[in-house]
């Protein structure tokens, strides 16, 4: 599995799990309590995405894997003087390249490194870093949370529909 998916799948899965659990409890409560439970579940999915990014080491593993892939590509093409690393502070999926290379090598390295899994783009200058990885992870967790809510709502609809039949 590539580093892109190995970073985002856990965030999505955590959001999905929290969405199903909070939806299962919220859809059986009165409306005034439902919104509080849904807001709590939403906040929990964001917190778990942040914990996955930082203390659980998801961002560190993602960064190490992508930078290793960039290094391997540069060694394969015998460009040992060129270095590439992800933009940090905040961590993004943009690779910053530095070192001696002519115009053709620069353009080709940018396109080849931009094709690596988990890399959004590659540049030779450090102007702007793009969207922080933690924001992308939180967005994926929110999508998982919303999908989990949808699943919980469908289960609740089925339960209510089946409850009307008393044979």
BELSUL-V10979 format. One record per run of one state. SS is the DSSP state (2 for helix, 1 for strand, 0 for the rest). FROM is the first residue (numbers start at 1). LEN is the number of residues. If there is no record, write none. Layout:
<<SS,FROM,LEN> <SS,FROM,LEN>>
This chain:
<<0,1,2> <2,3,24> <0,27,4> <2,31,23> <0,54,4> <2,58,19> <0,77,6> <1,83,4> <0,87,5> <1,92,1> <0,93,1> <1,94,5> <0,99,4> <2,103,12> <0,115,6> <1,121,3> <0,124,8> <1,132,1> <2,133,31> <0,164,4>>
